[in-house]
Amino acid sequence: MINSIGSMKTKGVFITGSDTEIGKTTISAGLGNLLFQKGIKIGVMKPFATGIKTYSKYFKSHDAKLLKEASNNKDNDDIINPYFYSVPTAPYLAKKLLKLNENINVGDILNKYKEIEKRHEFTIVEGIGGLMVPLSKNFFVADLASIINVPVILIMSNKIGSINHIIMTYRLSTAFKLKIKGIIINNNCKFSDFPFTLISNKLQVIVEELTGVKILATIPYLENPTFTKIANILEKCGIIEKLESE
């Protein structure tokens, strides 16, 4: 058990990334697990999720299950994950493929978030894919992050092209006037050749230099990443202190 702390000044974060399948959910769950172990009452939200099919009787999405389990959250799935589509693509496209004629109720999403925030000391909201994933024709993940209006953590993977992706994501964040708290680098690709290990070792310095944004943590390559492993790594990186700093 990690030593407990008092209450936090920061009330929540919105976690998004430079791409899909880069570890956002596991890292979000790891942060939730770390804060839970610290004695913080954690709220979680995954407003939009998609997948091949509904995960289980109790959870539409496996992502929502993982966030809830890791943080010892007690909310029901309809609050955590208001929108789910059983096609693994962007929600706007998924609705068209499923021939759904529903409109996204942004006010309802915001009310659910405020309800979660009110009952918890810290709330983690995870987006879907990257910032320009369309949720409807004129509403994107970046718009969702903007209306929820909490500091944003950007997740980037360490792979060929990642510098381009994170700089585009950073610049898009500033265009939407999002409050970027920091970047987490996830080494979810295994590099063993010398040139690639050299690049990996310099990536943090280059990303900070090009964006002016601090790296909150670097996750090493893990054969089997779990939220408990991520929680321990985030603890060693001092992420709580970094979240609380101005």
Buried (B, 14 or more C-beta within 10 A) or exposed (E): EBEEBEEBEBBBBBBBBBBBEBBBBBBBBBBBBBBBBBBBBBBBBBBBBBBEEEBEEEBBBBBBBBBBBBBEBEBEBEBBBBBBBBBEBBBBBBBEEEEEEEEBEBEEBBEBBEBBBEEBBBBBBBBBBBBBBBBBEEBBBBBBBBEBBBBBBBBBBBBEEBBEBBBBBBEBBEEBEBBBBBBBBBBBBEBEEEEBEEBBEEBBEEBBEEBEBBBBBBBEBBEEBBBBBBBBBBBEBEBBEBBEEE
